[in-house]
Amino acid sequence: MYAFKIEMKRIDPKISDNTKQKLENRIYEIWNQDINFDDYQDSDTHKSLWRKIVRSIYKHEALVFTKVAAVLIILITSSVLLYNQFTVIEEYYVFNNESTPKTVALNDGSEVILNRNSSLYYTDKKDREVTLKGEAFFKIVKDSIHPFKVKTDSLNVMVYGTQFNVYAYQYTNEINVSLFSGKVAIQMENGIEEYIVPNEEFVYNFQNAQHTKKPFNHEATATWRNSKIVCENESLEELLQKLENYYNVSFSYNSSDLKDQVITGVFDIDKDLSRIFKVIEFSQNIKFNSIQANEYKVTVE
C-alpha cells in the first residue's frame, strides 16, 4: 500500500480541487478490482496497473472538459443572442432642404458636406458605411483596416482615407465620382471594379451602362460647397440638370434646340432661382416660362 500512496502523490498535481475526491475514489476502485498485492512488486505488473490508472484519469478529465466546453458554448451563444436582441442600432437620416450646404459629422471623425436637395443615411454601427442620394463632398478619416463605403443607386465607392465628391442625384443620366486626394475603388453593379487617382473623375452613364475616366476642374466640381455653380464652356443642358437637382424643379425643352448652347459664368445657388434665370436669359437667346409650381418651359427665341 506504500507504493500506492507514492503513485498518488505523482498524479496529485493533475487533479483539480473540485474533482480530486472523485478521482481518488475511482483510482481505489480500479486498484482493488483485480489486484493481488503480493504480486505488486513485479515491475511489469506495476507498469500495467499504472497505465490503467492513468487512462482512467485522462478519460475522466476529458469528460469533465467536454462538459465544461459545452456549458461555455451555450453561455456564449446565449450572450450573443441576447446582445443582438436587446442592442438597439441607431439610424440617422439627414436630408438637406436648405438653400446652403449642410455639414454632417460621422462617428469615426469623418466629415460629409451635403449639397441641397440631397440625403445621407447611416447607422451607429462601426462598419463605416453610408447611403447617398444627391451630391456630397467627403473628407474621410484614414483607416487602413476598415474601408469607408458610399452606396448609391448604381455603384459603391470604397475608400480608406481621402477627399472626393460624389454626384448621384436620382433623376440624372450620370453618376460622377471626382477624386481630390487619396485613392478610391468604384464597384459597379455588374461586378466590375475600377480605380481612380487624384485629379481623375469617374463617370458612369445609366443610358448606355458605360463608364469613362477623365480629368476634372476642381473649382467647377466643388464650388457648390460655397453655394456656387461654376460653368466653363458647359453645355446649357448640363446646367439645367444641376438646377433641377439643386432646386427640385423640372424643365421641359427640345434637346435639339439646346445641344449647341454652352455657357460660362458663376451662379449663386443660395439665391432665388429667378435671379439665375435672368442671368441665363441675358447671355443666351432663351426664355424661361413657368408652367406650374416648380415646372418651367425653356424656349429658344
Secondary structure, DSSP 8 states (H G I E B T S, - for coil): -HHHHHHHHHHGGGS-TTTHHHHHHHHHHHHTTS--GGGTTSHHHHHHHHHHHHHHHHHHHHHHHHHHHHHHHHHHHHHHHHHHHH----EEEEEE-SSS-EEEE-TTS-EEEE-TTEEEEEESSTT-EEEEEEEEEEE----SSS-EEEE-SSEEEEESS-EEEEEE-TT-SEEEEEEEES-EEEEETTS-EEEE-TTEEEEEETTTTEEEEEE--HHHHHGGGGTEEEEEEEEHHHHHHHHHHHHT-EEE--HHHHTT-EEEEEEETTS-HHHHHHHHHHHSSEEEEEEETTEEEEEE-
